Amino acid sequence: MKNFRTYFKLSLLVFLCNILQLQVLAQESTVMLSGKVLDEQQNPIKEVIISSQNNKIGTSTNWEGTFDLEIPLSIEELKFERIGYSTQIVNIQGGDSTLIVVLKTDNHQLDKIIDLGYSNTTFGDLTGAVSIVQGDVLERHPVANLSQTFAGRLAGLTTQETFF
């Protein structure tokens, strides 16, 4: 019985040491990266989305255009994107802990994604008009059918009732 207790305590100690060792090995070393995002006129840009290529880590800039991000050493590139600006991918392997990124204005915005309700498309592939009406606006007006609600609220939409 005494040997069993000793064997059990020793086995438990070895098991706990292995778990602690695995936990230490599983933690990847990280580095703190900070920076500022500017436009072509050197003005700060707010709400720029900064993410890794696999989108597992990310942050956004504040109203001063600055950001702080703790990243693993295995991350090599960061993606900077904002509507109205071209997406830029920056290599961060140089070891710098401070970045200054200048985003260029995208006048065409053909890669902008537009949400169409049940699907989405890019601005370049869209061949029509997109309008939005909030649900509470539709609920305020009592009508016989939904097409009557849309009439006059969506630009470019013409409705016609037919009775069979």
Secondary structure, 3 states (H helix, E strand, C coil): CHHHHHHHHHHHHHHHHHHHHHHHHHCCCEEEEEEEEECCCCCECCCCEEEECCCCCEEECCCCCEEEEEEECCCCEEEEECCCECCEEEECCCCCCEEEEECCECCCCCCCEEECCCCEEEHHHCCCCCCCCCHHHHHCCCCCCHHHHHCCCCCCCCCCCCCC
